[in-house]
Amino acid sequence: PAEYKGMKVPEVLLSGHQQKIEDWRTQQSIERTRQRRPDLLDE
């Protein structure tokens, strides 16, 4: 569905393109780590 529990689902997830979905999930994971545990990332 394009909307779940009142929240819009990202277009990349609706696209069905597996490589783009994997890349998006990786970027989301890195961003969550940056927000919660920046000490784990060397930049």
N, C-alpha and C positions, 0 to 999 in steps of 0.2 A: 504493500500500500504506500501511497505517496505521503501519507500522514499517519502517525502512530501516537496515540495518547496526546493528541493536540500538538505534537511536534512534527515539523517537516523533515522528511527523510532526505539526506543529501543525494543530489542527482547522481553522483558517481555510484552509489549503491543501487540505484534503480536501473543503471545502464546495463548491468549484467556482464560488463567487461572485467574478467577476473584479474588481469594484471593491474588495471587502474584501481580496482577495489583493494587489492593487496597493498599497493603503493599508498593509497589513502589511509588505510589502517595503520601502516608503519608510521606515517607522518603524525597521525593522531596519537599514537603510542609515545613517540618522541616528545611531542608537545606536552602530554600529561606528565611524563617524567621530568621535563624541564620545569613545570610548575610545581611539582610535588617534591622532587629530589634533584635539584640542579647540581648537587655535588657529585652525582654519578656521571654527568656529561662533561667531557673535556672539549672545550671549544676555544 
